[in-house]
Amino acid sequence: MKKILVLSFAFIFALTPLFSINLAFAAGPELLINGGFEEPVVTSAENWDIYPDGTGGLGWSVVWNGPFGTSPANLEIHRNADATAPEGMQYAELDSDYDGPTGSINNEEANISISQSIETCEGGEYILSYSWIPRAANGPHSMEVEWGGDVVGTHTGILNDFPVWQNESVVLVGNGGLMTIAFSEIASADSFGTYLDDVSLMLVEGTCGCDSECNSGSDVVINDNEAFVMNRVSSSANTGGNTAGGSYGGDGGDAGDIRTRGDVNQSSTGNGGVGGDGNTGGTVYTGNAYASTSLYSEVNSNTSSIDRCSCGGDDCCDEGHVVVYNRNRAIVMNDASSWANTGDNMAEGSYAGRGGDGGTINPEDRFMPRPAGVDIEEKGAENGDDDDGRVDESMTGEGGAGGNAGAGGLVETGESRSSTTYVNVVNRNLTRILR
């Protein structure tokens, strides 16, 4: 149900005439706490008392408005003491007191500032209303009103000039953040100041883009998701098939031969030459081998936003409930592999060379070779021939030695790395409801 608030705007400044404007607004709920200063209840016989900042139920932050007193600052509240409250039975005084109604300190400097902070919407209009009156003693008294650090009202006077409570109202604009409303005594500090009561701050409905009555209605959000995801990813790396074989050793040389038609008694051929050595195998330097596999899957992501007042009509404000139903089903199968190696590497040594053959003795009239180291005279006797082509006590040389095998080659492999990463995000729901 909408509440219609009738406001009378009155701007009162020192030496400034009074004028007022009557306007009607559809106002939202009260935003301030204890704007009538009915808490805490004053119980002293003097009908006034002081309450330190942070007192339960006070609702207002209280600080000294100048280098006065000790921490914490005190808010002075009267219960129809020397004035009658315009609302309820209690009101505040903004030039406070150090030690209360039973204390001995008089005329102390005790100006205070009281404030509350409100969350606002950007561009939203707020109706601030309050009542004030100068205290009878001393004067003139002066009160300053601030909104978000800006002065929006200053009221100065003495009781003779303003013998009744003055009702003020002003339209304030929000900046979309936390804003502070503050009331401060700015006249001479002497423990006598301005009385304040019936402070109210309400949002003008419709100025924030969503009326307060849009907090009712019926909304249903259903997210029903199914998914089947199967991933197979592989990667590999190697530095190839690498060989660093040594060279082969050279063959040994053959021993010399003897060919004869006459006698070659006690003769010998030279030895065969030594075979050459095989060289050391070469060097293979392989690079690094890296293999990496990354897999990212996001399945069933839902975002639901409800702005009931965006429809712009009264239909969006029907009473009801908000129901959000998210049903997600997902099967995710991942097969990811990676491998890395530094190749098929071989560092084979070289082969030794073959030894050379021994020499032979070959009498030309027989044309029959004689093996190395055999006494030809004996062979001739066996064949009944001991006249021509005698090679008594002759030896052929030994075959040459084979060459040495070379050392195997050197293979230096690089670094081998393999990594696999899985990231699966399944069934993520975000529901945002704005009323």
C-alpha positions in Angstrom: 0.0 0.0 0.0 1.4 3.4 -1.0 1.9 6.1 1.6 1.2 9.7 0.6 3.4 12.2 2.4 2.5 15.9 2.4 5.5 18.1 2.9 5.9 21.7 3.7 9.3 23.1 2.5 10.7 25.8 4.7 14.1 27.3 4.2 15.1 29.5 7.2 18.4 31.3 7.3 19.6 34.2 9.5 18.1 37.5 8.3 16.2 35.6 5.5 12.4 35.7 5.2 10.5 32.4 5.5 8.8 30.9 2.5 7.3 27.4 2.0 6.1 25.2 -0.8 3.6 22.4 -0.4 4.2 19.2 -2.4 2.8 15.7 -2.3 5.0 12.6 -2.9 4.5 8.9 -2.8 7.1 8.0 -0.2 8.8 4.7 0.6 9.8 3.3 4.0 11.7 5.2 6.6 15.4 5.0 6.2 16.7 6.5 9.4 16.9 4.9 12.9 15.6 6.7 16.0 14.8 9.9 14.1 12.5 11.0 17.0 15.2 10.4 19.6 12.8 8.2 21.7 15.7 5.8 22.5 17.2 5.5 25.1 14.3 6.6 27.4 15.4 9.5 29.7 14.7 8.6 33.3 16.5 11.3 35.3 14.7 13.6 37.6 16.0 16.6 35.5 14.3 15.1 32.4 17.5 15.1 30.3 20.6 13.0 30.1 23.7 12.3 28.0 24.4 9.1 26.0 27.8 8.3 24.6 28.4 7.4 21.0 27.7 3.6 20.5 24.9 3.4 23.1 22.5 0.7 22.3 19.4 1.9 20.4 20.8 5.3 19.8 21.1 4.8 16.1 23.2 7.9 15.5 27.0 8.3 15.3 28.1 11.1 17.6 31.3 13.1 17.4 32.5 16.4 18.9 32.3 19.2 16.4 35.5 20.8 17.5 38.4 20.1 19.9 36.1 19.5 22.8 35.7 16.9 25.5 37.1 13.4 25.6 36.2 10.4 23.6 33.5 9.2 23.1 31.2 12.2 22.4 27.8 12.5 24.1 24.4 13.1 22.6 22.1 15.1 25.0 18.5 14.0 24.9 15.6 15.9 26.7 12.3 14.4 27.7 9.9 17.4 27.4 12.2 19.4 29.7 12.1 23.1 28.7 10.3 22.4 25.4 7.6 20.1 24.2 8.6 17.6 21.6 6.8 18.0 18.2 6.8 14.2 17.8 6.9 11.7 20.7 8.2 12.9 24.0 12.0 13.4 23.5 14.3 15.5 21.3 18.0 16.1 21.0 20.3 19.1 21.8 23.3 19.6 19.6 25.4 21.5 22.1 25.8 18.7 24.5 27.3 18.2 28.0 30.4 16.5 29.5 29.1 15.1 32.8 25.3 15.0 32.6 22.5 16.4 34.9 24.3 15.4 38.2 27.7 16.8 37.1 29.4 20.0 38.3 30.8 21.3 34.9 28.8 24.2 33.5 28.9 26.1 30.2 31.4 23.6 28.7 32.3 23.7 25.0 30.4 20.6 23.8 29.1 21.2 20.2 28.5 17.8 18.5 27.7 16.4 15.1 25.3 13.5 14.7 25.0 11.4 11.5 23.7 8.2 9.8 24.8 6.7 6.5 22.4 5.4 3.9 22.9 3.2 0.8 21.4 5.2 -2.1 20.6 4.6 -5.8 22.1 6.8 -8.4 19.7 9.6 -9.3 17.2 8.5 -6.7 15.3 11.3 -4.9 15.0 11.3 -1.1 12.8 13.5 1.1 14.5 14.8 4.2 12.3 16.3 6.9 13.1 17.5 10.4 12.1 20.0 13.1 14.3 22.5 15.0 14.0 25.3 17.6 16.6 27.4 19.4 17.1 26.8 23.1 15.9 29.6 25.3 19.2 30.2 27.0 22.0 32.2 25.4 22.2 32.4 21.6 22.0 32.8 18.8 22.2 29.1 18.0 23.1 27.7 14.6 22.6 24.3 13.0 24.1 23.0 9.8 22.7 20.1 7.7 24.9 18.1 5.4 24.2 15.4 2.7 27.1 13.5 1.3 29.5 16.2 2.7 27.5 19.1 1.0 25.7 21.6 3.1 21.9 21.5 2.3 20.6 23.7 5.1 21.7 26.2 7.7 19.4 27.5 10.5 20.3 30.3 12.8 18.3 32.2 15.4 17.2 32.8 19.0 14.0 31.6 20.7 12.4 35.1 20.5 12.6 35.0 16.7 11.5 31.4 16.4 9.2 30.6 19.4 7.8 27.5 17.9 9.3 24.4 16.3 10.3 25.0 12.6 9.4 22.2 10.2 11.9 21.7 7.3 11.9 19.5 4.2 14.3 19.2 1.3 14.7 16.9 -1.7 18.1 15.2 -1.8 19.6 13.2 -4.7 21.5 9.9 -4.2 24.8 9.1 -6.0 24.5 5.3 -6.1 26.7 4.8 -3.0 26.8 5.2 0.7 25.8 8.8 1.7 25.7 10.4 5.1 23.1 12.8 6.5 24.5 14.9 9.4 23.3 17.6 11.8 25.9 19.8 13.5 25.9 22.7 15.9 28.1 25.4 14.5 27.5 28.4 16.9 29.6 29.2 19.9 30.1 26.2 22.1 28.7 26.8 25.6 26.5 23.8 26.3 23.4 25.6 25.0 22.4 24.8 21.4 19.8 23.9 18.9 17.0 21.4 19.6 16.3 18.8 16.9 13.5 16.3 16.5 11.3 14.3 14.1 14.1 13.6 11.6 12.9 11.5 8.6 14.5 10.3 5.3 12.4 8.5 2.7 12.9 7.5 -0.9 10.5 9.1 -3.5 9.0 6.0 -5.2 9.8 5.6 -8.8 13.0 7.7 -8.8 15.3 4.7 -8.5 13.8 2.9 -11.5 11.9 0.4 -9.4 9.1 1.2 -7.0 9.2 -0.4 -3.5 6.0 -2.3 -4.2 7.8 -4.2 -6.9 9.2 -6.3 -4.1 6.3 -8.6 -4.6 5.4 -10.8 -7.6 5.9 -14.3 -9.0 9.0 -15.4 -10.9 10.0 -18.9 -12.0 13.3 -19.7 -13.6 14.0 -23.3 -14.8 17.3 -24.4 -16.2 17.3 -28.0 -17.4 20.6 -29.0 -19.0 22.1 -32.2 -20.4 25.5 -32.7 -21.8 27.8 -35.5 -23.0 31.4 -34.5 -23.7 34.2 -36.8 -24.7 37.7 -35.4 -25.4 40.7 -37.3 -26.6 43.9 -35.3 -27.0 47.5 -36.4 -27.4 50.8 -34.8 -28.1 54.3 -36.1 -28.6 57.9 -34.9 -29.2 61.2 -36.5 -29.8 64.6 -35.5 -31.1 64.8 -38.2 -33.8 66.9 -41.4 -34.5 70.5 -40.4 -33.8 73.6 -42.6 -34.5 77.2 -41.8 -33.8 79.1 -44.9 -35.0 82.9 -45.1 -35.2 84.7 -45.8 -38.5 86.0 -49.3 -39.4 89.7 -50.2 -38.9 91.7 -50.9 -42.0 92.6 -54.5 -43.0 96.1 -55.8 -42.4 98.4 -56.2 -45.4 99.1 -59.7 -46.9 102.6 -61.2 -46.5 104.6 -61.5 -49.7 104.7 -64.6 -52.0 107.8 -66.5 -53.3 107.7 -67.9 -56.8 110.8 -70.0 -57.9 112.2 -72.1 -60.6 115.5 -72.7 -58.8 116.5 -73.1 -55.2 115.5 -70.6 -52.6 116.9 -72.3 -49.6 116.5 -70.5 -46.3 114.5 -67.6 -47.8 111.7 -65.7 -46.2 109.2 -63.2 -47.3 108.4 -60.0 -45.4 105.5 -59.6 -42.9 102.2 -58.1 -44.1 101.6 -54.5 -43.1 99.6 -53.6 -40.0 96.0 -52.5 -40.7 94.9 -48.9 -39.9 93.0 -48.1 -36.7 89.3 -47.2 -36.8 88.5 -43.6 -35.8 86.4 -42.6 -32.8 82.7 -42.2 -33.6 81.2 -38.7 -34.1 79.2 -36.6 -31.5 75.5 -36.1 -31.8 73.9 -33.2 -29.7 70.1 -33.4 -29.7 67.8 -30.6 -28.8 65.2 -30.5 -26.0 62.0 -32.5 -26.5 58.8 -31.1 -25.0 55.2 -32.3 -25.2 52.3 -30.7 -23.5 48.6 -31.4 -23.5 45.9 -29.0 -22.2 42.2 -29.7 -22.0 39.4 -27.3 -21.0 35.8 -28.2 -20.9 32.9 -26.0 -19.7 29.5 -27.6 -19.6 26.1 -26.3 -18.6 26.6 -22.7 -17.7 23.5 -20.7 -16.9 22.9 -17.1 -16.0 19.5 -15.9 -14.9 18.6 -12.3 -14.1 15.2 -11.0 -12.9 14.4 -7.3 -12.8 10.8 -7.4 -11.9 10.2 -3.6 -12.4 11.7 -3.5 -15.9 8.3 -4.4 -17.3 7.1 -1.0 -16.4 3.5 -1.9 -15.5 1.6 -2.9 -12.4 1.4 -6.5 -13.6 5.0 -7.0 -12.5 4.1 -6.2 -8.9 1.7 -9.0 -8.3 2.3 -10.7 -5.0 4.0 -14.2 -5.1 7.3 -16.0 -4.8 10.5 -16.5 -6.7 11.2 -20.1 -7.7 14.6 -21.0 -9.3 15.0 -24.6 -10.5 18.4 -25.8 -11.8 18.6 -29.4 -13.1 21.9 -30.3 -14.6 23.2 -33.6 -16.0 26.6 -34.1 -17.5 28.9 -36.9 -18.5 32.5 -35.8 -19.2 35.1 -38.3 -20.5 38.6 -37.1 -21.0 41.5 -39.0 -22.5 44.6 -36.9 -22.7 48.1 -38.1 -23.1 51.5 -36.7 -23.9 55.0 -38.2 -24.3 58.4 -36.9 -25.0 61.8 -38.6 -25.6 65.2 -37.7 -26.9 65.1 -40.0 -29.9 66.5 -43.4 -30.8 70.1 -42.8 -30.0 73.0 -45.2 -30.7 76.8 -44.7 -30.2 78.3 -47.8 -31.8 82.0 -48.5 -31.7 83.9 -49.2 -34.9 85.0 -52.6 -36.1 88.6 -53.8 -35.9 90.3 -54.4 -39.3 90.9 -57.9 -40.6 94.4 -59.3 -40.2 96.3 -59.9 -43.5 97.0 -63.3 -45.0 100.3 -65.0 -44.7 102.6 -65.2 -47.8 102.8 -68.3 -50.1 105.7 -70.1 -51.9 104.8 -71.1 -55.4 107.5 -73.1 -57.4 106.8 -72.2 -61.0 107.6 -75.7 -62.3 105.0 -77.3 -60.1 102.5 -74.4 -60.1 101.4 -75.6 -56.8 101.2 -73.1 -53.9 102.9 -73.8 -50.7 101.3 -72.7 -47.5 103.2 -70.4 -45.2 105.6 -72.0 -42.8 105.8 -75.4 -44.6 109.2 -76.9 -45.3 109.2 -77.2 -49.1 112.0 -79.8 -49.1 109.9 -82.3 -47.3 107.1 -81.7 -49.7 109.4 -82.2 -52.7 110.6 -85.5 -51.3 107.1 -86.8 -50.9 106.5 -86.0 -54.5 109.7 -87.7 -55.7 111.1 -84.4 -56.8 114.2 -83.1 -55.0 116.1 -81.6 -57.8 114.6 -78.5 -59.4 112.8 -75.8 -57.4 114.1 -76.6 -54.0 113.0 -74.2 -51.3 114.6 -75.9 -48.4 114.1 -74.3 -45.0 112.3 -71.3 -46.4 109.5 -69.4 -44.6 106.8 -67.0 -45.8 106.2 -63.8 -43.7 103.3 -63.5 -41.3 100.1 -61.8 -42.3 99.7 -58.2 -41.1 97.8 -57.5 -37.9 94.3 -56.0 -38.2 93.8 -52.4 -37.2 92.4 -51.4 -33.8 88.7 -50.6 -33.5 87.9 -46.9 -32.7 85.9 -45.8 -29.7 82.1 -45.5 -29.9 80.6 -42.1 -30.7 79.2 -39.6 -28.1 75.5 -38.8 -28.0 74.4 -35.9 -25.7 70.6 -35.7 -25.5 68.6 -32.7 -24.6 66.0 -32.4 -21.9 62.8 -34.4 -22.2 59.5 -33.1 -20.6 55.9 -34.2 -20.8 52.9 -32.7 -19.1 49.1 -33.1 -19.1 46.5 -30.6 -17.8 42.8 -31.2 -17.3 40.3 -28.5 -16.4 36.6 -29.4 -16.3 33.9 -26.8 -15.3 30.6 -28.6 -15.1 27.1 -27.3 -14.1 27.7 -23.7 -13.1 24.6 -21.6 -12.4 24.3 -17.9 -11.6 20.9 -16.5 -10.6 20.5 -12.8 -9.9 17.2 -11.3 -8.7 16.6 -7.6 -8.6 13.4 -6.3 -7.0 
